Amino acid sequence: VEDSYIEGVRAASIVGYGVRVWLSDHVKVSGSTIKYGKNGVVAGGVNHFTLEDNDIGHAASDGVFIGDASDFSIKDNYIHDIADSSGLYPDAHQDALQIDAAAAGVRRGTISGNTFENSTGQGVFIGRSGHNAAYVIDTLSISSNAIKGTYGASQFQVEGNNLTITNNSVIGTSPIISLIVSGINLLLSGNTFAGKFL
């Protein structure tokens, strides 16, 4: 998918995705504007997935939701204004980016050069589905991202092993400035955490 304009369903009674990629290999979504729907982009069970240089906004649940994935890249996207204004998902927290590892795990990913702005949930959330410690999150590079605007929860919450977290700017406003939870072999360098509490 390249250089496209895509709208998810906006009607209160019917909710669709902007782009859904499932159980697929070697897929690239780039240069596109993706608006509305439940999620802007949702991908699961993917290998060699690239999300690059897109404008993704106004989704009702998550801007980008990634399930199990390996060898993936999320680069140079603008992901913004994620909110459930119609109240369709009262139990969800609307994240700009959510990566949710399950049985197949999340491995060898790069998240770089993105701008995240405004969400009623979290900015960047990477965790294990159901807090199941058996699910693998391994070898991720998270670098040179900007997280700004206003959030309803923590702006930056990441867990996993062999994580490189460098040169990110977390400067938004939220109830929790940042939270980095459990992990083994973490490298944190050159990050700015200077957000404000609500």
Disulfide bonds with the S-S distance in Angstrom:
none
